[in-house]
């Protein structure tokens, strides 16, 4: 193999690959990136056995071929090369080394045989459709904070992406929950996605996917089967196993009969919650909301360290209500709000509370109260 | 006590105090800041028993008095208050709480008795002088990287500040070393500093001092005794114990007979060292310098992972020389260079090497070679 490639293009391709590689792993070749050159393109492939990413980019291929080298080391080297450098990668097959050359810099990196690299098996996908990057970004960005980190509840360690019925017809929906809070985000159903099986997309995949979604209008090709999901741009293909489990019936958790409505400026609310939470100890970060006619008092009482209270002007005209929440959960939910107003729908101090952005029901959040 | 103070002034004063407070300590009152209000000013005092910082600022004092509250919590609260807020601090003496109020935010913080706060004993200082902030900053910024972190060699855990003889007469000098590398930085001797005892300024004090030195032309009042050093601006007084030990005779370590001179662009050199070091494993980060007529080759050979080589055009006209250094030490020293050129003076591959910035001898560095 012998190729020449501009440093910026190489860096972009290797960056995505090295981020999939697990820093600590016992199988040496999983630390490597598989470089394959053919025609006028070179591809960089990395995997952790659950996720595989392939980044294909144009290059001047003088001699086709393939080899594997340390993904992190190659990334570090390319990152440190001067901007605008032309980089050549040469593998003579015999030395067991890959030569990386740019200007007066010469590197010779240990390789492992390309035959040992675990390429993910290709699958039949039940559903193939195309989605706007901005839509996918909204679906995952607004739901991922609620993903559970409890390994025993592995079926909650991802975002449940599926087709659901909504008031306006079928939607593409992402749901995540850890049992304390839940996010349910809807987007218009793309053509051809109607028969997509519901899948749980793992947390790490959600993170890697995010890097493909920066360009609002980019069309992302999505393919889904019962066991795998694939997202592809013209350059990058991200394939991931999905979590082998059943996502619980979340619809039972979403309150439908909550009638006490609070409307509050989302930014003011988040800042006030953040401030009053300062006095509480790390463990029991409970914030009490005391609601009365157009008035909200946020308060925290931490006997050891102190107390805090803050009043906000709000829109509320129902009975007096006192209800407590974990400060972290309230903050995270309030920070999802893109518009001015957050709308909370309460029932009683012991019931789950619903939050949405203004009157928009395409993104709703549920948070469990805690006793205060 | 009852005072009113603008949020920005309060934040600045409390910031400096809370950074001195140790996050983990077993004596509760050491987590607190002592607030003392009298006349038209309020002072914030914090200590870790080795360093004491007092930040005095103007405030509207309605009722004089003093109390102590958690430095970190007060800092967090003030930081989160909106810009421009007027903050009032009220201590009624009876409740054991300090009320912090701003707009519609009310906090009530647990206090500890001001009598229990360990105020550092005042000292007689043998020497008092005034130094420009920019000069002090240069002395400490350029030497602190060489401070040892080995706790057993406690006498190297700081910067040795003393009066020394130089070619041009007496100078104020800072020296730090960890046995592998050494920095020696000189500055003009301020009036009245001639009889200053040499003192070892602890690492943490060097870090805290740095925050007083942002304004180039600020005059810093320095007071030194055998056991303490004090730096003061009109607002902030930083007092620190000095390390009770004898700094070794560093002059023996500084080579005087090195004649082989290498002149190299400091930035190019640092970048090249950084690049070739990429292939080496963390433990033995050795970089080999091979010098020949106006040519420097930097190389690293790490059998497990690979090899790297880079050539630089330099000014050198002496015998061929091969010498190895720890990459981290080379990088740190090269990054001290403010001018274009770094000048290395070598003897043999087994001897300490001297580095300076161009022809300026007011900042010199020594680095021990390693076998490659």
Contacts between the chains, C-beta under 8 A, distances in Angstrom:
chain1	res1	chain2	res2	distance
A	70	B	305	6.6
A	73	B	278	6.3
A	73	B	279	6.5
A	73	B	305	6.5
A	73	B	306	7.3
A	76	B	278	4.7
A	77	B	275	6.7
A	77	B	278	5.1
A	77	B	279	7.6
A	77	B	308	8.0
A	80	B	271	7.1
A	80	B	274	5.7
A	80	B	275	4.6
A	80	B	278	6.4
A	81	B	275	7.1
A	82	B	271	7.6
A	97	B	306	6.8
A	104	B	310	5.6
A	104	B	311	4.4
A	104	B	312	7.3
A	105	B	272	7.5
A	105	B	275	5.8
A	105	B	276	7.6
A	105	B	308	7.3
A	105	B	309	7.6
A	105	B	310	4.6
A	106	B	308	6.8
A	106	B	309	4.7
A	106	B	310	7.0
A	107	B	278	7.7
A	107	B	279	6.2
A	107	B	306	6.3
A	107	B	307	7.1
A	107	B	308	4.6
A	107	B	309	7.8
A	108	B	306	5.2
A	108	B	307	4.5
A	108	B	308	7.3
A	109	B	279	7.0
A	109	B	305	6.9
A	109	B	306	4.0
A	110	B	304	6.7
A	110	B	305	5.3
A	110	B	306	5.2
A	271	B	80	7.1
A	271	B	82	7.6
A	272	B	105	7.5
A	274	B	80	5.7
A	275	B	77	6.7
A	275	B	80	4.6
A	275	B	81	7.1
A	275	B	105	5.8
A	276	B	105	7.6
A	278	B	73	6.3
A	278	B	76	4.7
A	278	B	77	5.1
A	278	B	80	6.5
A	278	B	107	7.7
A	279	B	73	6.5
A	279	B	77	7.6
A	279	B	107	6.2
A	279	B	109	7.0
A	304	B	110	6.7
A	305	B	70	6.6
A	305	B	73	6.4
A	305	B	109	6.9
A	305	B	110	5.3
A	306	B	73	7.3
A	306	B	97	6.7
A	306	B	107	6.3
A	306	B	108	5.2
A	306	B	109	4.0
A	306	B	110	5.1
A	307	B	107	7.1
A	307	B	108	4.5
A	308	B	77	7.9
A	308	B	105	7.3
A	308	B	106	6.8
A	308	B	107	4.6
A	308	B	108	7.3
A	309	B	105	7.7
A	309	B	106	4.6
A	309	B	107	7.8
A	310	B	104	5.6
A	310	B	105	4.6
A	310	B	106	7.0
A	311	B	104	4.4
A	312	B	104	7.3
